[in-house]
Amino acid sequence: MSKFECELVADLLPRYIDKKCTQETTEFIEDHIKSCEDCRELFEVMNTEIIGATEDKPAKRRRLSGGIKVLLVVLGYLGIVIVALMIFSYSLMNGVL
């Protein structure tokens, strides 16, 4: 195989693996891979890497226990009450009310 064909196939392999090539390009790559050991090995490595990357599991999300959720809700309401009291006391001290 010519060096140019191997370089061309190497450039096109990602699109071929993603199935985004035209029919003619797909046939050219498949014919070349059948006859060129180096490009076939490159294809196998690239295909394995792409398949392995898509099979990774998403990161686990930690869930809060019921007690912690209740505590956070209570703290949120407490914060709202404190802010409301601060506004009310500021209004009283400055004669707004």
Backbone as a chain_set.jsonl record, in Angstrom:
{"seq": "MSKFECELVADLLPRYIDKKCTQETTEFIEDHIKSCEDCRELFEVMNTEIIGATEDKPAKRRRLSGGIKVLLVVLGYLGIVIVALMIFSYSLMNGVL", "coords": {"N": [[0.836, -1.177, 0.0], [0.361, 2.293, -0.614], [1.999, 5.066, 0.961], [0.517, 7.383, 1.011], [-2.141, 6.477, 0.756], [-2.417, 5.085, 3.184], [-2.097, 7.187, 5.031], [-4.327, 8.706, 4.33], [-6.412, 6.927, 4.965], [-5.956, 6.704, 7.724], [-6.615, 9.302, 8.502], [-9.319, 9.296, 7.871], [-10.454, 7.312, 9.429], [-11.681, 7.92, 12.051], [-14.156, 9.137, 11.253], [-15.179, 7.044, 9.786], [-15.525, 5.066, 11.755], [-17.469, 6.316, 13.262], [-19.48, 6.095, 11.497], [-19.959, 8.052, 9.489], [-19.219, 8.42, 6.909], [-19.278, 8.603, 3.316], [-20.748, 6.214, 1.04], [-18.902, 5.407, -0.903], [-16.462, 6.162, 0.272], [-16.515, 4.563, 2.544], [-16.385, 1.991, 1.368], [-13.844, 2.209, 0.176], [-12.178, 2.465, 2.459], [-12.717, 0.019, 3.775], [-11.809, -1.844, 1.86], [-9.116, -1.143, 1.831], [-8.335, -1.65, 4.478], [-8.582, -4.405, 4.549], [-6.411, -5.218, 3.075], [-4.16, -4.049, 4.209], [-2.117, -4.446, 6.856], [-1.079, -2.718, 8.871], [-2.89, -0.532, 8.904], [-5.198, -1.913, 9.531], [-4.638, -2.738, 12.137], [-4.462, -0.216, 13.336], [-7.092, 0.63, 12.992], [-8.431, -1.243, 14.638], [-7.427, -0.569, 17.165], [-8.292, 2.117, 17.407], [-11.054, 1.769, 17.189], [-11.597, 0.199, 19.433], [-10.886, 2.015, 21.465], [-12.787, 4.054, 21.078], [-15.205, 2.676, 21.435], [-14.818, 1.813, 24.064], [-14.772, 4.286, 25.371], [-17.39, 5.154, 25.125], [-18.732, 3.357, 26.673], [-18.277, 3.907, 29.316], [-19.338, 4.205, 32.661], [-21.658, 6.519, 34.048], [-20.841, 8.946, 36.579], [-21.546, 8.201, 39.992], [-24.231, 9.639, 41.764], [-24.541, 11.147, 44.867], [-26.986, 10.605, 47.273], [-28.998, 12.44, 49.511], [-29.79, 11.698, 52.87], [-33.007, 11.216, 54.486], [-33.198, 12.62, 56.951], [-31.209, 14.578, 56.719], [-32.174, 16.056, 54.575], [-34.517, 17.141, 55.71], [-33.366, 18.706, 57.715], [-31.956, 20.581, 56.147], [-34.099, 21.884, 54.87], [-35.4, 23.015, 57.097], [-33.358, 24.736, 58.002], [-33.261, 26.427, 55.797], [-35.812, 27.687, 55.89], [-35.5, 28.904, 58.396], [-33.469, 30.702, 57.83], [-34.85, 32.406, 56.066], [-36.746, 33.479, 57.826], [-35.055, 34.835, 59.624], [-33.916, 36.784, 57.92], [-36.265, 38.195, 57.272], [-36.978, 39.176, 59.814], [-34.791, 40.821, 60.294], [-35.132, 42.77, 58.312], [-37.592, 43.814, 59.162], [-36.906, 44.803, 61.746], [-35.001, 46.716, 61.019], [-36.614, 48.457, 59.603], [-38.283, 49.388, 61.675], [-36.43, 50.663, 63.362], [-35.529, 52.76, 61.793], [-37.716, 54.276, 61.378], [-39.432, 53.726, 59.297], [-41.705, 52.212, 59.426]], "CA": [[0.0, 0.0, 0.0], [1.133, 3.532, -0.662], [1.987, 5.845, 2.189], [-0.583, 8.336, 0.893], [-3.397, 5.782, 1.079], [-2.432, 4.807, 4.623], [-2.352, 8.456, 5.719], [-5.713, 9.064, 4.05], [-7.256, 6.032, 5.767], [-5.782, 7.097, 9.129], [-7.389, 10.526, 8.7], [-10.751, 9.029, 7.716], [-10.938, 6.271, 10.343], [-12.669, 8.366, 13.046], [-15.457, 9.313, 10.604], [-15.642, 5.706, 9.412], [-15.984, 4.405, 12.976], [-18.723, 6.988, 13.633], [-20.413, 5.846, 10.392], [-20.304, 9.337, 8.889], [-18.574, 8.474, 5.599], [-20.104, 8.235, 2.167], [-20.645, 4.795, 0.681], [-17.648, 5.212, -1.632], [-15.367, 6.246, 1.232], [-16.611, 3.358, 3.366], [-15.862, 0.874, 0.575], [-12.402, 2.412, 0.025], [-11.531, 2.152, 3.736], [-12.841, -1.42, 4.022], [-10.884, -2.534, 0.944], [-7.748, -0.865, 2.255], [-8.091, -2.348, 5.747], [-8.431, -5.836, 4.255], [-5.114, -5.516, 2.475], [-3.056, -3.374, 4.907], [-2.064, -4.883, 8.255], [-0.873, -1.568, 9.762], [-4.14, 0.224, 9.012], [-6.166, -2.764, 10.228], [-4.302, -2.631, 13.558], [-4.851, 1.12, 13.764], [-8.549, 0.618, 13.082], [-8.831, -2.009, 15.818], [-7.092, 0.224, 18.347], [-9.189, 3.279, 17.459], [-12.411, 1.285, 17.412], [-11.654, -0.223, 20.827], [-10.861, 3.213, 22.302], [-14.059, 4.764, 20.939], [-16.241, 1.858, 22.076], [-14.556, 1.87, 25.503], [-15.128, 5.61, 25.888], [-18.843, 5.293, 25.19], [-19.273, 2.408, 27.633], [-17.995, 4.313, 30.682], [-20.523, 4.451, 33.466], [-21.685, 7.873, 34.609], [-20.472, 9.026, 37.99], [-22.667, 8.031, 40.9], [-24.633, 10.812, 42.511], [-24.846, 10.833, 46.256], [-28.31, 11.037, 47.7], [-29.067, 12.849, 50.906], [-30.749, 10.929, 53.663], [-34.209, 11.966, 54.835], [-32.924, 13.532, 58.056], [-30.42, 15.714, 56.238], [-33.081, 16.875, 53.763], [-35.382, 17.89, 56.636], [-32.522, 19.71, 58.349], [-31.694, 21.643, 55.172], [-35.338, 22.638, 54.68], [-35.594, 23.819, 58.308], [-32.366, 25.807, 57.969], [-33.688, 27.376, 54.765], [-36.903, 28.492, 56.453], [-34.93, 29.71, 59.464], [-32.769, 31.805, 57.16], [-35.855, 33.345, 55.564], [-37.313, 34.169, 58.991], [-34.036, 35.765, 60.132], [-33.845, 37.917, 56.995], [-37.499, 38.967, 57.432], [-36.867, 39.895, 61.085], [-33.798, 41.892, 60.116], [-35.775, 43.839, 57.536], [-38.614, 44.404, 60.021], [-36.252, 45.597, 62.789], [-34.382, 47.871, 60.353], [-37.713, 49.379, 59.302], [-38.712, 49.988, 62.938], [-35.383, 51.54, 63.895], [-35.367, 53.92, 60.927], [-38.988, 54.975, 61.279], [-40.148, 53.442, 58.046], [-43.032, 51.706, 59.819]], "C": [[0.879, 1.238, 0.0], [0.988, 4.283, 0.656], [0.826, 6.828, 2.184], [-1.907, 7.685, 1.264], [-3.5, 5.502, 2.574], [-2.704, 6.078, 5.423], [-3.801, 8.892, 5.537], [-6.665, 8.214, 4.899], [-7.153, 6.41, 7.242], [-6.583, 8.356, 9.44], [-8.896, 10.264, 8.679], [-11.315, 8.037, 8.728], [-11.92, 6.78, 11.413], [-14.073, 8.556, 12.446], [-16.038, 7.956, 10.189], [-16.212, 4.972, 10.625], [-17.312, 5.001, 13.432], [-19.811, 6.817, 12.577], [-20.91, 7.146, 9.748], [-19.637, 9.516, 7.524], [-19.599, 8.162, 4.508], [-19.896, 6.752, 1.871], [-19.324, 4.506, -0.026], [-16.451, 5.227, -0.673], [-15.344, 5.008, 2.121], [-16.031, 2.16, 2.636], [-14.35, 0.982, 0.417], [-11.67, 2.011, 1.302], [-11.576, 0.652, 4.005], [-11.907, -2.223, 3.129], [-9.437, -2.358, 1.408], [-7.41, -1.634, 3.533], [-7.897, -3.848, 5.522], [-7.031, -6.169, 3.781], [-3.927, -4.906, 3.22], [-3.109, -3.701, 6.399], [-1.921, -3.703, 9.215], [-2.164, -0.78, 9.966], [-5.22, -0.582, 9.724], [-5.913, -2.702, 11.738], [-4.704, -1.262, 14.11], [-6.37, 1.21, 13.932], [-9.01, -0.103, 14.346], [-8.559, -1.234, 17.102], [-8.061, 1.392, 18.493], [-10.616, 2.842, 17.776], [-12.586, 0.855, 18.871], [-11.696, 0.985, 21.756], [-12.199, 3.94, 22.255], [-15.173, 3.98, 21.619], [-16.053, 1.899, 23.59], [-14.956, 3.203, 26.103], [-16.63, 5.771, 26.012], [-19.465, 4.37, 26.216], [-18.992, 2.788, 29.077], [-19.289, 4.622, 31.408], [-20.498, 5.883, 33.973], [-21.349, 7.844, 36.094], [-21.715, 8.895, 38.866], [-22.95, 9.349, 41.609], [-24.985, 10.383, 43.917], [-26.211, 11.399, 46.593], [-28.261, 11.385, 49.18], [-30.096, 12.002, 51.637], [-31.917, 11.835, 54.048], [-33.978, 12.981, 55.93], [-32.167, 14.766, 57.62], [-31.291, 16.631, 55.377], [-33.965, 17.736, 54.651], [-34.579, 19.007, 57.289], [-32.247, 20.876, 57.406], [-32.929, 22.494, 54.929], [-35.576, 23.547, 55.88], [-34.615, 24.986, 58.336], [-32.715, 26.863, 56.914], [-34.797, 28.284, 55.269], [-36.398, 29.405, 57.561], [-34.188, 30.916, 58.889], [-33.738, 32.855, 56.641], [-36.456, 34.144, 56.712], [-36.318, 35.19, 59.54], [-33.932, 36.986, 59.233], [-35.086, 38.79, 57.137], [-37.459, 39.776, 58.725], [-35.866, 41.04, 61.001], [-34.398, 43.062, 59.354], [-36.805, 44.562, 58.401], [-37.977, 45.293, 61.093], [-35.579, 46.831, 62.198], [-35.456, 48.921, 60.062], [-38.191, 50.08, 60.568], [-37.701, 50.989, 63.458], [-35.243, 52.811, 63.076], [-36.68, 54.648, 60.68], [-39.735, 54.761, 59.994], [-41.545, 52.955, 58.359], [-43.628, 52.531, 60.902]], "O": [[1.987, 1.237, 0.537], [-0.009, 4.149, 1.365], [0.218, 7.081, 3.224], [-2.706, 8.267, 1.998], [-4.568, 5.669, 3.162], [-3.463, 6.048, 6.392], [-4.429, 9.388, 6.472], [-7.615, 8.737, 5.482], [-8.167, 6.434, 7.941], [-7.167, 8.471, 10.518], [-9.657, 10.927, 9.383], [-12.534, 7.931, 8.871], [-12.923, 6.11, 11.66], [-15.066, 8.176, 13.066], [-17.251, 7.755, 10.24], [-17.259, 4.331, 10.532], [-18.181, 4.284, 13.928], [-20.923, 7.324, 12.731], [-22.102, 7.32, 9.497], [-19.506, 10.64, 7.04], [-20.635, 7.544, 4.755], [-18.975, 6.125, 2.394], [-18.697, 3.476, 0.224], [-15.542, 4.406, -0.793], [-14.278, 4.468, 2.417], [-15.267, 1.391, 3.219], [-13.642, -0.021, 0.51], [-10.664, 1.303, 1.248], [-10.573, 0.072, 4.421], [-11.279, -3.179, 3.587], [-8.643, -3.298, 1.382], [-6.325, -2.202, 3.652], [-7.125, -4.486, 6.238], [-6.518, -7.257, 4.042], [-2.783, -5.22, 2.891], [-4.026, -3.287, 7.108], [-2.568, -3.68, 10.262], [-2.489, -0.405, 11.092], [-6.056, -0.022, 10.433], [-6.856, -2.623, 12.526], [-5.226, -1.164, 15.221], [-6.864, 1.795, 14.896], [-9.894, 0.388, 15.048], [-9.376, -1.247, 18.022], [-8.592, 1.63, 19.578], [-11.304, 3.496, 18.559], [-13.625, 1.125, 19.473], [-12.451, 0.992, 22.728], [-12.692, 4.394, 23.287], [-16.003, 4.568, 22.312], [-17.033, 2.009, 24.326], [-15.433, 3.248, 27.237], [-17.101, 6.459, 26.918], [-20.617, 4.573, 26.602], [-19.416, 2.076, 29.988], [-20.21, 5.218, 30.85], [-19.432, 6.409, 34.294], [-21.552, 6.836, 36.771], [-22.786, 9.404, 38.535], [-22.035, 10.074, 42.0], [-25.652, 9.369, 44.122], [-26.539, 12.532, 46.238], [-27.591, 10.731, 49.979], [-31.136, 11.642, 51.086], [-31.828, 13.059, 53.95], [-34.5, 14.093, 55.86], [-32.441, 15.871, 58.088], [-31.157, 17.852, 55.445], [-34.148, 18.924, 54.384], [-35.063, 20.133, 57.402], [-32.3, 22.033, 57.82], [-32.816, 23.712, 54.794], [-35.914, 24.719, 55.712], [-35.002, 26.108, 58.661], [-32.487, 28.054, 57.125], [-34.738, 29.502, 55.1], [-36.823, 30.556, 57.657], [-34.283, 32.022, 59.421], [-33.484, 34.054, 56.759], [-36.653, 35.353, 56.589], [-36.711, 36.304, 59.886], [-33.867, 38.111, 59.728], [-34.972, 40.016, 57.125], [-37.861, 40.94, 58.737], [-36.083, 42.106, 61.577], [-34.189, 44.219, 59.719], [-36.883, 45.791, 58.375], [-38.444, 46.407, 61.329], [-35.589, 47.892, 62.823], [-35.236, 50.118, 60.25], [-38.479, 51.276, 60.525], [-38.078, 52.055, 63.946], [-34.87, 53.849, 63.622], [-36.736, 55.552, 59.846], [-40.601, 55.563, 59.645], [-42.482, 53.26, 57.622], [-44.738, 52.249, 61.353]]}, "num_chains": 1, "name": "protein.A"}
